Amino acid sequence: MGREGSGVTAASETSIEITFTYRGQRCRERIKLAPTPANLKRAAQHRAAILDAIMKGTFNYRVTFPDSPRAAFFAERQGDVLTVDKYLDQWLERQRAHLKASTYDGYRKTIIHHLAPGLGKYLLSDLKRAAIKDWCAGMTTSNKTIKNRLSVLRAALGDAVQDDLIETNPLYGWQWTRKEAPSGDDDVDPFSSDEQQAILAKLSGQEKNLFQFAFWTGLRTSELVALQWGDVDWQRGTVQVRRALTRAAIATKSEGETPKTRSGKREVKLLAPALAALKDQKTFTFVGGELIFTNPRTGKRWSGDLVIREAWKRALKLSQVRYRRPYQTRHTYASMMLTAGESPMWVAQQMGHRDWTMIARVYGKWIKDALPEAGNKAVAMFSAETTAARAG
């Protein structure tokens, strides 16, 4: 229903869409009316009134369409225009209900500390790729970090296109890149067997169990502190990684977030040292508690990485082991498994990676050095000498 070119059309069984041009922008808005002939006529009259108000300069977009994303774009006060920082604030608030707490917090920090200071002064409609390139060129951080910041901006500008606030996304089809020095080993600095023993010797009780479990499972700190006794399968000797207790989740008093990727939700085999730590931990939290690892000083869940890091610092200082951050327990697990000749694909699955490409990239030298005799089995089975010997 609705005449072609009238600017009034049936959008659905319960709404009518009207189209008009305002400040050089083609606008489409829906009104909640069933598209009956009478309602279509009313909608046409409403559109005519809008056009008349636009012509007279009295049209107020926010009043007429208060729920429209365009209302912010067409600010009504003199000189009040939609800048990039204002739009990003509004966009972030709309994302809150759809994002995990940790993702929202990451977006918020990127906007507050980087996007708003660097690009916020531009009008949303005037933001061009050249300005973004100049902003990127002025940063001294890595390509990866810049790309992460741009991914937030790209998503926000993509929504602005969908809402007809801008015609095109200046980041569409373009990625920032520049030559940079080859990176090191991604900060991979595992603990030797002697160092592990020295550290654990200076720990006791729950803290010893926590870090011994970390060394022998490769779990992230956020995954460790979110583990519950119900995640343990004692018969099969495995533990299910189902959630992560991030700083953002703790701040919102959440019980934890599900892993961001399908591979992150996984089953981890409990090797003997990990299983021993878990059995010893039963003494402290198994009866009457859900969480496996709690802060022994409060009896409650760990309140974040910083608190765990303090316990970690004490242990390394007492054991006189060179300091590395707690995340190195994860790197230590990977290096131990690969050095022992375990399958890189199995290690990737245990650590929650989708495939073993990251394992090869980050821990390649451990794979290379893992098996000094690598290839000898194939030689023994398929070499010409062996084949001849079998034939004789």
LUMMIDREN-941235 format. One line per 10 residues: their letters; for each residue x negated, y negated, z of N, C-alpha, C. Coordinates in steps of 0.1 Angstrom, whole numbers, plus 5000, padded with zeros to 4 digits. Example, Ala and Ser with C-alpha at 12.3 -4.5 7.8 and 13.67 -1.06 7.14 Angstrom:
% residues 2
as = 4868,5057,5078,4877,5045,5078,4868,5033,5078 ~ 4872,5022,5071,4863,5011,5071,4871,5000,5079
//
This chain:
% residues 392
mgregsgvta = 4992,5012,5000,5000,5000,5000,4991,4988,5000 ~ 4997,4976,4997,4990,4964,4996,4986,4961,4982 ~ 4987,4949,4977,4984,4946,4964,4969,4944,4962 ~ 4964,4949,4951,4949,4947,4948,4946,4933,4946 ~ 4936,4928,4953,4931,4914,4952,4938,4905,4962 ~ 4948,4911,4970,4955,4903,4980,4947,4900,4992 ~ 4937,4909,4994,4929,4908,5007,4936,4915,5018 ~ 4946,4922,5016,4954,4930,5026,4956,4944,5021 ~ 4951,4954,5028,4952,4968,5024,4955,4977,5036 ~ 4961,4988,5034,4963,4998,5044,4950,5005,5047
asetsieitf = 4945,5005,5059,4932,5011,5063,4934,5025,5068 ~ 4945,5027,5075,4949,5040,5080,4964,5040,5083 ~ 4968,5051,5089,4983,5052,5093,4986,5042,5104 ~ 4976,5036,5111,4980,5028,5122,4973,5014,5121 ~ 4966,5011,5110,4959,4998,5109,4959,4993,5095 ~ 4958,4979,5094,4957,4972,5082,4944,4964,5082 ~ 4937,4964,5070,4925,4957,5069,4927,4944,5061 ~ 4922,4933,5066,4923,4921,5058,4908,4916,5055 ~ 4907,4910,5043,4894,4906,5038,4894,4892,5035 ~ 4883,4885,5039,4882,4870,5037,4867,4867,5037
tyrgqrcrer = 4864,4855,5033,4850,4850,5033,4849,4838,5043 ~ 4838,4839,5051,4836,4829,5062,4821,4826,5063 ~ 4818,4814,5061,4804,4809,5061,4795,4817,5052 ~ 4801,4820,5040,4793,4827,5030,4792,4842,5032 ~ 4799,4847,5042,4798,4861,5045,4812,4868,5042 ~ 4812,4879,5035,4824,4886,5032,4828,4894,5045 ~ 4839,4892,5050,4844,4898,5063,4855,4907,5061 ~ 4855,4918,5068,4866,4928,5068,4870,4931,5083 ~ 4882,4929,5086,4887,4931,5100,4900,4939,5100 ~ 4901,4948,5110,4914,4956,5110,4923,4951,5122
iklaptpanl = 4935,4951,5119,4945,4948,5129,4954,4960,5131 ~ 4958,4962,5144,4965,4975,5147,4980,4973,5144 ~ 4983,4976,5132,4997,4976,5127,4999,4987,5117 ~ 5009,4995,5118,5012,5005,5108,5015,4998,5095 ~ 5009,5002,5084,5010,4995,5071,5024,4997,5064 ~ 5034,4992,5071,5048,4992,5065,5049,4979,5057 ~ 5058,4979,5048,5060,4967,5039,5061,4954,5048 ~ 5069,4955,5059,5070,4943,5067,5057,4939,5074 ~ 5050,4949,5079,5037,4946,5085,5027,4941,5076 ~ 5026,4946,5063,5017,4941,5053,5020,4927,5050
kraaqhraai = 5033,4923,5050,5036,4909,5048,5031,4900,5059 ~ 5033,4905,5072,5028,4898,5083,5013,4896,5083 ~ 5006,4907,5079,4992,4906,5078,4987,4896,5067 ~ 4995,4896,5056,4992,4886,5046,4993,4872,5051 ~ 5004,4870,5059,5006,4857,5065,4995,4853,5075 ~ 4990,4863,5082,4979,4861,5092,4966,4857,5084 ~ 4964,4864,5073,4952,4861,5065,4953,4847,5059 ~ 4965,4843,5055,4967,4830,5049,4964,4819,5060 ~ 4968,4822,5072,4965,4813,5083,4950,4812,5086 ~ 4943,4823,5085,4929,4823,5087,4922,4815,5076
ldaimkgtfn = 4926,4817,5064,4920,4809,5053,4922,4794,5055 ~ 4934,4791,5059,4937,4777,5061,4929,4771,5072 ~ 4927,4778,5083,4918,4774,5094,4904,4772,5090 ~ 4899,4782,5082,4886,4781,5076,4884,4768,5068 ~ 4894,4765,5060,4893,4754,5051,4893,4741,5059 ~ 4900,4741,5070,4901,4729,5079,4889,4728,5089 ~ 4882,4739,5090,4871,4739,5099,4875,4742,5114 ~ 4886,4748,5116,4891,4750,5129,4891,4765,5133 ~ 4886,4774,5124,4887,4788,5126,4877,4792,5137 ~ 4882,4800,5147,4874,4805,5158,4874,4820,5157
yrvtfpdspr = 4862,4825,5152,4861,4840,5150,4863,4848,5163 ~ 4857,4843,5174,4857,4850,5186,4871,4851,5192 ~ 4879,4840,5191,4892,4840,5196,4901,4849,5187 ~ 4900,4848,5174,4908,4856,5165,4905,4871,5165 ~ 4892,4874,5166,4888,4888,5166,4878,4891,5178 ~ 4883,4891,5190,4874,4891,5201,4866,4904,5202 ~ 4871,4915,5197,4864,4928,5198,4855,4931,5186 ~ 4854,4922,5177,4846,4924,5164,4831,4922,5167 ~ 4822,4930,5162,4808,4928,5163,4804,4914,5156 ~ 4812,4910,5147,4809,4897,5140,4811,4885,5149
aaffaerqgd = 4819,4887,5160,4822,4875,5168,4809,4869,5173 ~ 4799,4877,5177,4787,4872,5182,4779,4865,5171 ~ 4780,4870,5159,4773,4865,5147,4778,4851,5144 ~ 4791,4849,5144,4797,4836,5141,4799,4828,5154 ~ 4789,4824,5161,4790,4817,5174,4797,4804,5171 ~ 4805,4800,5181,4814,4788,5178,4808,4775,5182 ~ 4799,4775,5192,4795,4762,5197,4785,4756,5187 ~ 4784,4743,5186,4775,4736,5177,4761,4740,5180 ~ 4753,4745,5170,4740,4748,5172,4738,4762,5179 ~ 4748,4769,5182,4747,4782,5188,4747,4793,5177
vltvdkyldq = 4736,4798,5174,4734,4808,5163,4729,4821,5169 ~ 4731,4831,5161,4727,4845,5166,4712,4847,5162 ~ 4704,4846,5172,4689,4849,5170,4687,4864,5173 ~ 4675,4868,5169,4671,4882,5170,4672,4887,5184 ~ 4667,4879,5194,4666,4883,5208,4681,4884,5213 ~ 4690,4875,5209,4704,4876,5214,4710,4889,5208 ~ 4708,4891,5195,4714,4903,5189,4709,4916,5196 ~ 4695,4916,5198,4690,4928,5204,4695,4931,5218 ~ 4698,4920,5226,4704,4922,5239,4718,4928,5238 ~ 4726,4923,5229,4739,4928,5227,4739,4942,5221
wlerqrahlk = 4730,4945,5212,4729,4958,5206,4725,4968,5217 ~ 4715,4965,5225,4711,4974,5236,4722,4977,5246 ~ 4730,4967,5249,4741,4969,5258,4751,4979,5253 ~ 4754,4978,5240,4763,4987,5233,4757,5001,5233 ~ 4744,5003,5233,4738,5016,5232,4738,5023,5245 ~ 4740,5016,5256,4738,5021,5270,4746,5034,5272 ~ 4759,5034,5267,4767,5046,5269,4764,5058,5261 ~ 4755,5056,5251,4753,5067,5242,4738,5072,5243 ~ 4730,5066,5251,4716,5070,5252,4713,5077,5266 ~ 4703,5085,5266,4699,5091,5279,4692,5079,5286
astydgyrkt = 4692,5081,5299,4686,5070,5307,4672,5067,5304 ~ 4664,5077,5301,4650,5074,5298,4648,5068,5284 ~ 4657,5072,5274,4656,5065,5261,4661,5051,5262 ~ 4671,5048,5269,4676,5035,5271,4665,5026,5278 ~ 4659,5032,5288,4648,5024,5295,4637,5021,5286 ~ 4633,5031,5277,4622,5028,5267,4626,5017,5257 ~ 4638,5018,5252,4643,5007,5243,4643,4994,5250 ~ 4647,4994,5263,4648,4981,5270,4634,4975,5271 ~ 4625,4983,5275,4611,4978,5277,4605,4973,5264 ~ 4608,4980,5253,4603,4976,5240,4609,4963,5236
iihhlapglg = 4621,4961,5238,4628,4948,5235,4623,4937,5243 ~ 4622,4939,5256,4619,4928,5266,4604,4924,5264 ~ 4595,4934,5263,4581,4931,5263,4575,4929,5249 ~ 4581,4933,5239,4575,4932,5225,4584,4926,5215 ~ 4596,4931,5212,4604,4926,5201,4609,4912,5204 ~ 4614,4910,5216,4619,4896,5219,4608,4886,5219 ~ 4597,4888,5225,4586,4878,5225,4581,4875,5211 ~ 4580,4886,5203,4574,4885,5190,4583,4880,5179 ~ 4596,4884,5179,4605,4881,5168,4618,4875,5172 ~ 4620,4873,5185,4633,4869,5190,4637,4855,5186
kyllsdlkra = 4628,4846,5182,4631,4833,5179,4638,4832,5165 ~ 4636,4842,5156,4642,4841,5143,4657,4843,5144 ~ 4664,4836,5134,4678,4839,5132,4679,4853,5127 ~ 4689,4861,5131,4690,4874,5126,4691,4874,5111 ~ 4699,4865,5105,4701,4864,5091,4688,4860,5083 ~ 4678,4855,5090,4666,4850,5084,4654,4859,5086 ~ 4656,4870,5093,4644,4878,5096,4641,4886,5084 ~ 4628,4884,5079,4624,4891,5067,4612,4900,5070 ~ 4609,4909,5060,4598,4918,5062,4585,4911,5064 ~ 4583,4900,5057,4570,4893,5058,4567,4889,5072
aikdwcagmt = 4578,4884,5079,4576,4880,5093,4573,4892,5102 ~ 4579,4903,5099,4576,4915,5107,4562,4920,5104 ~ 4558,4920,5092,4544,4924,5088,4534,4915,5096 ~ 4536,4902,5096,4527,4893,5103,4526,4896,5118 ~ 4538,4900,5124,4539,4903,5138,4531,4916,5141 ~ 4532,4926,5132,4525,4939,5133,4510,4936,5132 ~ 4506,4928,5123,4492,4926,5120,4485,4919,5132 ~ 4493,4912,5140,4487,4905,5152,4486,4914,5164 ~ 4490,4926,5163,4489,4936,5175,4476,4944,5174 ~ 4470,4946,5185,4457,4953,5185,4459,4968,5189
tsnktiknrl = 4472,4972,5191,4474,4986,5196,4474,4995,5184 ~ 4476,5008,5186,4475,5018,5176,4487,5018,5166 ~ 4485,5024,5155,4496,5025,5145,4508,5032,5151 ~ 4505,5043,5159,4516,5050,5165,4525,5042,5174 ~ 4518,5034,5182,4525,5025,5191,4534,5015,5184 ~ 4528,5009,5173,4535,4999,5165,4547,5005,5159 ~ 4545,5017,5153,4557,5024,5147,4568,5028,5157 ~ 4564,5031,5169,4574,5033,5179,4582,5021,5182 ~ 4576,5009,5183,4583,4997,5185,4592,4994,5173 ~ 4587,4996,5161,4595,4993,5149,4607,5002,5148
svlraalgda = 4606,5014,5153,4617,5024,5152,4629,5018,5160 ~ 4627,5011,5171,4638,5005,5179,4644,4994,5170 ~ 4635,4985,5165,4640,4974,5156,4647,4979,5144 ~ 4642,4990,5138,4649,4996,5126,4663,5000,5129 ~ 4664,5007,5141,4678,5012,5145,4687,5000,5147 ~ 4683,4990,5154,4691,4978,5157,4695,4971,5144 ~ 4686,4969,5135,4689,4962,5122,4698,4971,5113 ~ 4696,4984,5114,4705,4993,5107,4720,4991,5111 ~ 4722,4990,5124,4735,4988,5129,4740,4974,5125 ~ 4731,4964,5124,4735,4951,5120,4740,4951,5106
vqddlietnp = 4734,4959,5097,4739,4961,5083,4753,4967,5083 ~ 4754,4978,5092,4767,4985,5092,4778,4975,5097 ~ 4775,4966,5106,4785,4956,5111,4786,4944,5102 ~ 4780,4945,5090,4780,4933,5080,4774,4920,5086 ~ 4765,4921,5096,4759,4909,5101,4748,4905,5092 ~ 4741,4914,5085,4731,4911,5075,4733,4920,5063 ~ 4728,4916,5052,4731,4924,5040,4722,4936,5039 ~ 4709,4935,5042,4700,4946,5041,4691,4946,5053 ~ 4686,4958,5055,4677,4960,5066,4662,4958,5061 ~ 4655,4948,5066,4642,4945,5061,4632,4956,5063
lygwqwtrke = 4635,4966,5072,4626,4977,5074,4630,4989,5066 ~ 4640,4988,5058,4644,5000,5050,4634,5004,5040 ~ 4630,5017,5041,4620,5022,5031,4606,5017,5033 ~ 4603,5012,5045,4589,5007,5047,4584,5011,5061 ~ 4572,5015,5061,4565,5018,5074,4552,5011,5075 ~ 4549,5006,5088,4537,5000,5090,4525,5009,5090 ~ 4514,5006,5084,4502,5014,5085,4490,5005,5082 ~ 4479,5009,5088,4467,5002,5086,4455,5012,5089 ~ 4444,5009,5084,4432,5018,5086,4428,5016,5101 ~ 4426,5026,5108,4421,5026,5121,4411,5037,5124
apsgdddvdp = 4403,5035,5133,4393,5045,5136,4399,5058,5140 ~ 4393,5070,5137,4399,5083,5141,4401,5084,5156 ~ 4412,5089,5160,4414,5090,5174,4406,5102,5180 ~ 4404,5102,5193,4397,5112,5200,4405,5125,5201 ~ 4405,5131,5212,4412,5143,5214,4425,5141,5221 ~ 4432,5130,5219,4445,5126,5225,4444,5127,5240 ~ 4432,5123,5245,4430,5122,5260,4431,5136,5266 ~ 4427,5146,5258,4427,5160,5263,4414,5162,5271 ~ 4415,5164,5284,4403,5165,5293,4407,5176,5304 ~ 4408,5188,5300,4412,5198,5309,4403,5201,5321
fssdeqqail = 4408,5207,5331,4400,5211,5343,4395,5225,5341 ~ 4382,5227,5345,4376,5240,5344,4382,5249,5355 ~ 4379,5262,5354,4384,5271,5364,4378,5267,5378 ~ 4365,5263,5379,4360,5259,5392,4366,5247,5397 ~ 4369,5237,5388,4376,5225,5393,4390,5228,5398 ~ 4397,5237,5391,4410,5241,5396,4410,5247,5410 ~ 4401,5256,5412,4400,5262,5425,4396,5252,5436 ~ 4387,5243,5432,4383,5233,5442,4395,5224,5446 ~ 4403,5220,5436,4414,5212,5439,4425,5219,5448 ~ 4428,5231,5444,4438,5239,5451,4433,5242,5465
aklsgqeknl = 4420,5243,5467,4415,5247,5480,4417,5235,5490 ~ 4418,5223,5485,4421,5212,5494,4435,5208,5496 ~ 4444,5217,5490,4458,5215,5491,4464,5226,5500 ~ 4476,5224,5505,4483,5234,5512,4498,5233,5510 ~ 4505,5243,5514,4520,5242,5514,4526,5239,5500 ~ 4536,5230,5501,4543,5227,5489,4535,5220,5478 ~ 4525,5211,5482,4517,5205,5472,4508,5215,5465 ~ 4503,5224,5472,4494,5234,5465,4503,5242,5456 ~ 4515,5246,5460,4524,5254,5451,4527,5247,5439 ~ 4530,5234,5440,4534,5225,5429,4523,5225,5418
fqfafwtglr = 4511,5222,5423,4500,5220,5413,4495,5233,5407 ~ 4496,5244,5415,4492,5257,5410,4502,5261,5399 ~ 4515,5259,5402,4525,5262,5392,4523,5253,5380 ~ 4519,5241,5381,4517,5232,5370,4505,5237,5361 ~ 4494,5241,5367,4483,5246,5360,4486,5258,5352 ~ 4496,5267,5356,4498,5279,5350,4512,5280,5343 ~ 4518,5269,5341,4530,5269,5332,4530,5258,5322 ~ 4522,5248,5324,4521,5237,5314,4533,5228,5313 ~ 4541,5229,5324,4553,5220,5324,4549,5206,5326 ~ 4557,5197,5321,4555,5182,5324,4559,5180,5338
tselvalqwg = 4554,5169,5344,4558,5165,5358,4573,5163,5359 ~ 4579,5157,5349,4594,5154,5350,4601,5167,5349 ~ 4596,5178,5343,4602,5191,5342,4600,5198,5355 ~ 4588,5197,5361,4585,5204,5373,4595,5200,5385 ~ 4596,5187,5386,4604,5182,5398,4619,5184,5396 ~ 4623,5188,5384,4638,5190,5381,4641,5205,5382 ~ 4631,5214,5384,4634,5228,5384,4643,5232,5396 ~ 4652,5241,5394,4661,5246,5404,4659,5261,5405 ~ 4662,5266,5417,4660,5280,5420,4669,5288,5410 ~ 4680,5283,5406,4689,5290,5397,4683,5291,5383
dvdwqrgtvq = 4672,5284,5380,4665,5285,5367,4656,5297,5366 ~ 4653,5303,5378,4643,5314,5378,4650,5328,5376 ~ 4645,5336,5366,4649,5349,5364,4638,5358,5370 ~ 4641,5363,5382,4630,5371,5389,4628,5385,5382 ~ 4639,5390,5377,4638,5403,5370,4629,5403,5358 ~ 4631,5393,5350,4623,5391,5337,4610,5383,5339 ~ 4609,5377,5351,4596,5369,5353,4596,5357,5344 ~ 4607,5349,5343,4607,5337,5335,4614,5326,5342 ~ 4612,5314,5337,4619,5303,5343,4625,5295,5331 ~ 4637,5290,5332,4644,5282,5322,4641,5267,5324
vrraltraai = 4636,5260,5314,4634,5246,5315,4647,5240,5308 ~ 4655,5234,5316,4668,5229,5312,4670,5214,5313 ~ 4661,5208,5321,4663,5193,5324,4650,5187,5328 ~ 4650,5174,5327,4638,5166,5331,4642,5155,5340 ~ 4635,5153,5351,4638,5142,5360,4629,5130,5358 ~ 4632,5122,5348,4624,5110,5344,4626,5099,5354 ~ 4617,5089,5353,4619,5077,5362,4632,5070,5360 ~ 4636,5070,5347,4649,5063,5345,4661,5071,5351 ~ 4660,5084,5350,4670,5093,5356,4671,5091,5371 ~ 4659,5090,5377,4658,5088,5391,4664,5075,5395
atksegetpk = 4661,5065,5387,4667,5051,5390,4682,5051,5389 ~ 4688,5059,5381,4702,5059,5380,4708,5070,5388 ~ 4700,5077,5397,4704,5087,5406,4710,5099,5398 ~ 4705,5102,5387,4709,5113,5378,4703,5126,5383 ~ 4709,5137,5381,4703,5150,5384,4693,5155,5374 ~ 4691,5147,5364,4681,5150,5353,4688,5150,5340 ~ 4679,5148,5329,4683,5148,5316,4680,5161,5308 ~ 4688,5164,5299,4685,5176,5291,4673,5172,5282 ~ 4665,5182,5278,4653,5179,5269,4658,5172,5256 ~ 4649,5163,5251,4652,5155,5239,4653,5163,5226
trsgkrevkl = 4646,5175,5226,4646,5183,5214,4651,5197,5218 ~ 4655,5204,5208,4660,5218,5210,4649,5227,5215 ~ 4637,5225,5210,4626,5233,5215,4622,5230,5229 ~ 4625,5218,5234,4621,5214,5247,4629,5222,5258 ~ 4641,5227,5254,4649,5235,5263,4644,5249,5260 ~ 4637,5255,5269,4630,5268,5266,4629,5277,5278 ~ 4624,5289,5275,4621,5299,5286,4606,5300,5287 ~ 4601,5299,5299,4586,5300,5301,4583,5312,5309 ~ 4573,5320,5304,4569,5332,5311,4561,5328,5324 ~ 4564,5335,5335,4558,5332,5347,4546,5341,5348
lapalaalkd = 4534,5336,5345,4522,5343,5347,4519,5345,5362 ~ 4510,5354,5365,4508,5359,5379,4505,5347,5389 ~ 4496,5337,5385,4494,5326,5395,4506,5317,5397 ~ 4514,5316,5386,4526,5307,5387,4537,5315,5395 ~ 4538,5328,5393,4548,5335,5401,4544,5336,5416 ~ 4531,5336,5419,4526,5336,5433,4530,5323,5439 ~ 4528,5312,5432,4531,5299,5438,4546,5298,5440 ~ 4554,5303,5431,4568,5303,5433,4573,5311,5445 ~ 4567,5323,5447,4571,5331,5458,4567,5324,5471 ~ 4556,5318,5471,4552,5311,5484,4561,5299,5486
qktftfvgge = 4566,5293,5476,4574,5281,5477,4588,5285,5483 ~ 4592,5297,5481,4605,5302,5487,4606,5299,5502 ~ 4594,5299,5509,4594,5297,5523,4599,5283,5526 ~ 4597,5274,5517,4600,5260,5520,4614,5255,5516 ~ 4618,5259,5504,4631,5253,5498,4641,5263,5493 ~ 4638,5276,5494,4647,5286,5488,4661,5286,5496 ~ 4660,5286,5509,4673,5287,5517,4679,5273,5518 ~ 4691,5272,5513,4699,5259,5515,4695,5248,5506 ~ 4687,5251,5495,4683,5240,5486,4684,5244,5472 ~ 4686,5235,5463,4687,5237,5449,4673,5235,5442
liftnprtgk = 4667,5224,5445,4654,5221,5439,4643,5230,5444 ~ 4634,5234,5435,4623,5243,5439,4612,5234,5446 ~ 4609,5223,5440,4598,5215,5445,4603,5202,5451 ~ 4601,5199,5463,4605,5187,5470,4593,5180,5476 ~ 4595,5168,5479,4584,5160,5486,4583,5165,5501 ~ 4572,5171,5505,4571,5177,5518,4572,5166,5529 ~ 4569,5153,5526,4570,5143,5536,4584,5138,5538 ~ 4593,5140,5529,4607,5135,5531,4617,5146,5531 ~ 4613,5158,5525,4623,5169,5524,4633,5167,5513 ~ 4631,5156,5505,4640,5153,5494,4632,5154,5481
rwsgdlvire = 4639,5152,5470,4633,5153,5457,4622,5143,5455 ~ 4612,5146,5447,4602,5136,5444,4608,5124,5438 ~ 4604,5112,5442,4610,5100,5437,4603,5094,5424 ~ 4594,5102,5418,4588,5097,5406,4573,5101,5405 ~ 4567,5098,5393,4554,5102,5390,4544,5096,5400 ~ 4547,5083,5404,4537,5076,5412,4535,5082,5426 ~ 4546,5088,5431,4544,5094,5444,4536,5107,5443 ~ 4539,5115,5432,4532,5127,5430,4517,5124,5427 ~ 4515,5113,5420,4501,5109,5417,4493,5106,5429 ~ 4499,5101,5440,4492,5098,5452,4487,5111,5458
awkralklsq = 4496,5121,5459,4491,5134,5464,4480,5140,5456 ~ 4481,5138,5443,4471,5143,5433,4458,5136,5436 ~ 4458,5123,5437,4446,5115,5440,4439,5120,5452 ~ 4446,5123,5463,4440,5127,5475,4433,5140,5473 ~ 4440,5149,5466,4434,5163,5464,4421,5162,5456 ~ 4421,5154,5446,4408,5152,5437,4397,5145,5445 ~ 4401,5136,5453,4391,5129,5461,4385,5138,5471 ~ 4393,5146,5478,4388,5156,5488,4379,5167,5482 ~ 4383,5171,5470,4376,5182,5463,4364,5177,5455 ~ 4362,5163,5454,4351,5157,5447,4351,5161,5432
vryrrpyqtr = 4363,5162,5427,4365,5165,5413,4368,5152,5405 ~ 4362,5150,5394,4364,5137,5386,4379,5135,5383 ~ 4383,5123,5386,4398,5121,5384,4403,5121,5370 ~ 4413,5129,5368,4421,5128,5356,4436,5128,5360 ~ 4444,5122,5352,4458,5121,5355,4465,5135,5356 ~ 4476,5136,5364,4483,5149,5366,4487,5156,5353 ~ 4489,5148,5342,4493,5154,5329,4483,5163,5324 ~ 4470,5162,5329,4460,5170,5324,4462,5185,5328 ~ 4471,5187,5338,4474,5201,5341,4480,5208,5329 ~ 4488,5201,5322,4494,5206,5310,4484,5209,5299
htyasmmlta = 4475,5200,5297,4464,5203,5288,4455,5214,5292 ~ 4453,5216,5305,4445,5227,5311,4452,5240,5307 ~ 4465,5241,5309,4472,5253,5306,4470,5257,5291 ~ 4472,5247,5282,4470,5250,5268,4456,5254,5265 ~ 4446,5248,5270,4433,5252,5267,4429,5265,5272 ~ 4435,5269,5284,4432,5282,5290,4438,5293,5281 ~ 4451,5291,5277,4458,5301,5269,4451,5303,5256 ~ 4447,5292,5249,4440,5293,5236,4426,5299,5237 ~ 4419,5295,5247,4406,5300,5249,4406,5315,5252 ~ 4417,5320,5258,4418,5334,5261,4423,5342,5249
gespmwvaqq = 4426,5335,5238,4430,5341,5225,4445,5343,5224 ~ 4453,5336,5232,4468,5338,5230,4472,5331,5217 ~ 4483,5336,5212,4488,5331,5199,4492,5316,5200 ~ 4487,5308,5191,4490,5293,5191,4506,5291,5190 ~ 4512,5300,5183,4527,5299,5182,4534,5301,5195 ~ 4529,5311,5202,4534,5314,5216,4531,5303,5225 ~ 4519,5297,5225,4516,5286,5233,4525,5274,5230 ~ 4528,5272,5218,4537,5261,5214,4551,5263,5219 ~ 4556,5275,5219,4569,5278,5224,4569,5276,5239 ~ 4559,5281,5246,4558,5279,5260,4558,5265,5264
mghrdwtmia = 4552,5256,5256,4550,5242,5260,4562,5233,5255 ~ 4571,5239,5247,4582,5232,5242,4580,5224,5229 ~ 4571,5229,5221,4569,5222,5208,4576,5230,5197 ~ 4581,5223,5187,4589,5229,5177,4581,5240,5169 ~ 4568,5237,5166,4560,5246,5159,4545,5244,5164 ~ 4536,5251,5158,4522,5250,5164,4513,5240,5157 ~ 4519,5231,5149,4511,5221,5142,4504,5211,5152 ~ 4512,5207,5163,4507,5199,5173,4496,5206,5181 ~ 4498,5218,5184,4488,5226,5191,4475,5226,5183 ~ 4476,5229,5170,4464,5229,5162,4457,5215,5161
rvygkwikda = 4465,5205,5161,4459,5191,5160,4453,5187,5173 ~ 4460,5189,5184,4455,5185,5197,4444,5194,5203 ~ 4447,5207,5202,4438,5217,5208,4430,5225,5199 ~ 4428,5220,5187,4421,5228,5176,4408,5233,5180 ~ 4400,5226,5188,4386,5231,5191,4387,5243,5201 ~ 4398,5244,5208,4399,5256,5217,4403,5268,5209 ~ 4411,5265,5199,4415,5277,5190,4403,5282,5183 ~ 4394,5272,5178,4382,5276,5170,4373,5284,5179 ~ 4371,5279,5191,4361,5286,5200,4367,5297,5208 ~ 4380,5300,5206,4387,5310,5214,4381,5324,5212
lpeagnkava = 4379,5327,5200,4375,5341,5197,4362,5342,5189 ~ 4351,5343,5196,4338,5343,5188,4338,5355,5179 ~ 4345,5366,5182,4345,5377,5173,4357,5377,5163 ~ 4363,5365,5161,4374,5365,5152,4370,5369,5138 ~ 4378,5377,5132,4375,5382,5118,4369,5396,5118 ~ 4363,5400,5129,4356,5412,5129,4365,5424,5127 ~ 4377,5423,5133,4387,5434,5131,4390,5436,5116 ~ 4392,5424,5109,4395,5425,5095,4384,5432,5087 ~ 4371,5428,5091,4360,5434,5084,4359,5449,5087 ~ 4362,5453,5099,4361,5467,5102,4372,5475,5095
mfsaettaar = 4383,5468,5092,4394,5475,5086,4394,5475,5070 ~ 4389,5464,5065,4390,5462,5050,4377,5460,5042 ~ 4366,5460,5049,4353,5458,5042,4350,5469,5032 ~ 4342,5467,5022,4338,5477,5012,4331,5489,5019 ~ 4322,5485,5029,4315,5496,5036,4324,5505,5043 ~ 4334,5499,5050,4344,5507,5057,4352,5516,5048 ~ 4356,5510,5037,4364,5517,5027,4356,5529,5021 ~ 4343,5526,5018,4335,5537,5013,4333,5548,5023 ~ 4331,5544,5036,4329,5554,5046,4341,5563,5048 ~ 4353,5557,5046,4365,5565,5048,4367,5574,5036
ag = 4363,5569,5024,4364,5578,5012,4355,5590,5013 ~ 4343,5587,5019,4333,5598,5020,4338,5608,5030
//
